[in-house]
Amino acid sequence: MPTPTTDFSIFDGRELVTYEPVTDPAVSNVPAVRRPLTQSRQRNVERYIELFATDVVFHLDAGPLANTTLMAGDSLTDGASVTYQVLFVERQTLNNTVAAVCRPPGV
């Protein structure tokens, strides 16, 4: 069985994002990959907030965010300088990754 990894360099589509918490300083150059919102993720998150088809999930390397308070209402700016609103965020995989459900601007 392969050993699980949180090495973001193995993923296609990797980008560096800036995570901008409400309560802490912004953290730049956080490795991330994004994916569309899937129905299974949507079911889990919709218990807390209403989601739209245009919402996306960013998986972030938790290392640079280790001492950062993460919460809904934070902002995330992608590699193309588009800023998303964080709707839901949770630390995963023994605190090695962070999943952030985000809404693009203008929605």
N, C-alpha and C positions, 0 to 999 in steps of 0.2 A: 504494500500500500504506500502511495506517495506521502511524503511528509507535508502537512499543511504549511503554507507560508503567508506572510503578510508583506513580502517584498514587492512593492508596487512597480518595480522596474520590469517585471515579467508581463505586465498587462499591455495590450494594445490600447491606444486611445488615452494613455495616461497624460494628465495635465497638472500644472501647478496652480493652485488656487490660493486666494487670501480669505481666511476665515475672520470675520469681524464680529466678535461678541459684543453684547450690550454692556457687559460689566467689566471686561478686561481689554487690554490693548489688542489690536489686530495681529494676526499671525500670518505671515506671508510664506510663499513657497511650500505649501502643504501638498504633498503628492496625493492625487485623487483620480478616480475613474468615475464616470457617470453612466447611468443606465435609465431606461424608461421605467416608470412606475408599473410594477406588475400587479396582477390581481391579488396574489397572496399577500404582498406587502400592503396593498391598499386596504384589504380587509382588516389587517392588524391595526393600521394607523387610523382608519376611519372611525374607530371607536372614540377617538379623541378630537379629530378635526375633519372638516369636509375637504375632500380632495378633488382636483380637476385632472382631466386627461393630459394636460400640458405639464403637470408637475413632474419633477425628475428626482432621482435618488443619486446622491454623490456618496461614494465610499471613500473615506479619507484615512490616510495614515495617521494613527492616533499619537505617534511619538511627538511631533511638534506641538500637539494640543494637550499634552499630559497635564500641564498646570493651568489649563484654561477652563473656565466655567462655560459650559455649552447649554443653550436653551433655545426654545422657540422664540422667534423675534430677532435672532441674530441675523447677520447677512453673510453671504458667500459670493465672492467675485471670481468668475472663471478665467481661464487663460485668454479669452477674447474680450475681457473687461466688461462682461455682462454681470450685473449684480442680481442675485436671487435672494428672496426672503426665506429663511429657515422656518419651516412649519413644524417639524418634528425632528428630534435628534436623539440618538442613543449610542452609547459605547458598546461595542460588540467584541467577540473573539478574544476574551480575556483582556479587554481594554487595549487591544492592538489595532483595532479599526474603529472608525466612527461612521455610522450611517446617518445621513442627513437628507430628509425629504424636503425639497425646495420648490418654491414657486417662482417662475420667471417674471420679469417686470411686465407690467401692463395687463396682468390677468386678474 
